Amino acid sequence: MLRLQEIHANLVDGLQEAKDQGWLGEVAAIETTMAAAAQKLVAMRDRAAQPSTVHLGMPDFRRDAGRTSAEPEH
């Protein structure tokens, strides 16, 4: 995510230069790229905020530890 943030910051700088130079085609291209980068950052942040554990249906040994199914001997 850090690399994408760096790219976005560089695009901001490039956008300002393109506007200063009057490069209208570049302005449009950079704005489009910035919008895509911003959407990707939002998606990455949303994904990072979601729980990341996956239940695989495996036994929970912490819960089941110490339990036996055999009858105790007398």
Secondary structure, DSSP 8 states (H G I E B T S, - for coil): -HHHHHHHHHHHHHHHHHHHHT-HHHHHHHHHHHHHHHHHHHHHHHHHHS------S---HHHHTT---S----
